[in-house]
Amino acid sequence: MLALRKIAITGGIASGKSSVCQFFKELGAFVVNADAIVHEILTPDTDLGKKVIHLLGLKYVSDDRLFRKIIAEKVFNNTTLLKSLEKILHPVVLKKIQELYAETSKKEKYTCFVVEMPLLFEIQAEEFYDITVSVLSDEAESRERLKMSGFQKEEYDRRMQRQMNPKQKSLKADYTLLNNGSLEDLKKQVVRLYQTLQNH
C-alpha cells in the first residue's frame, strides 16, 4: 500500500487557503485545519487549556470555555506572551495532526492528506509534509477579502506582523497558487496541481 501523501497549504492572511483546501476535499482529500484543531482542544478541562490558563490567568475563562477572541487581542499586542502561548500550542497541534494522519492513512478512502497551516514555515513544520503549497494573493485583494469578512482594516497588519512575508512563503514552497482572480480560476489551478501530484 502506498503511503498517503501529506500536503501542507500555507499563505498569507485571506489569501484563499481555505478555498484551496475545500477544492482538494472535493477531489477526495482528507482535510485538516490547524486553527480548527486549536479551537477543538483549547478548553479549560484539557491539559492544553490548563497550561493556557496558568499562563494568562482565570479572567479569560467562563464556565467551560476560554474567551479566544480576547486572548488573541491580548497576545497579539504582547510579543513575549504570544511566543509563550505558541510554545504551548504548536507542539500539541502538530502531534494531533500526526495522529490524524496515522488514523486516516489506514482507511484507504482518501486520495491525499491536506493540512491548512498558516504558520507552516514560521514554526518549521514543513519537514512533516511531502508537498508544500503556498497560496499567494496581492495584498490589496487580501485586505479587501478580510474586510468583507467583517474585520477592521488594521487587523490585516496586526496579523501579518507575526507571519513571514507571503512572497517568501511562495519561494519556500514546492508549488504556488495565484489567487487574484475568480474562485473558478483558483479551482482550475487546484485541479491542475492535483492531477500533477497524482501523476508523480
Protein Blocks (a to p, Z undefined) as FASTA:
>chain_A
ZZddddddeddehklpmmmmmmmmmnopacddfklmmmmmmcfkbmklmmmmmmnopklg
ghjaccfklmmmmmmmomklmmmmmmmmmmmmmmmmmmmmmmmmmnopafbdcdddfklm
mnopmmmpmbdcdddddfklmmmmmmmnopafklmmmmmmmpccfklmmmmpmbdcddfb
cfklmmmmmmmmmmmmmmZZ
